[in-house]
């Protein structure tokens, strides 16, 4: 009897500990803004206006986060921010579909050519000076997505991997971050081929008219 009771208490304790460490359900937020506190190692997912999901995780320090999310414009997307800092974290996040001149669906011509078509931009700031962080966004099977940040008027992309349907990047600072898509080489070659064909046709027509004269 005593052994069975101890086993039951241990099972309940293990279950409670597991539930405290792993949060599987969303926290509904019925407005655009929300303030939250999380303990170190605790991951929470906030679903704004039954649309946009923000998943926040501070791996080794408690975190207080202030979020302002334009969920009605962003739509149904899931983005994760993980931070590893040695001190308690104060984080501010403003998330929009369009930000700092970036318009969803537009083409950005920088050192490279990008399409901003994911429709999620975030301005993030923290009180930490030394930290590591990870940005993730669910993109499904779409290839070519990269995280990029704005430095002055220049958009700088960072190495990004697509793993299990998420675009994942390790970052060393926070500022304005967006998710851009690099057009595939195949599409670029197709456009180039079409341009060359059109130019060839123009030259043929020109020569034909010239020969008639």
Secondary structure, DSSP 8 states (H G I E B T S, - for coil): -HHHHHHHHHHHHHHHHHHHH---S-EEE-SSEEEEEE-TT-EEEEEETTTEEEEEEESSS-EEEEEEE-HHHH-S-EEEEEEEESS-EEEEEEEESSBTTB-TTEEEESSSEEEE-S--EEEEEES-SSEEEEEEEE-TT---EEEEEEETTEEEE---EEETTEEEEEES--SEEEEEEE--HHHHHHHHHHHHHHHHHHHHHHHHHHHH-
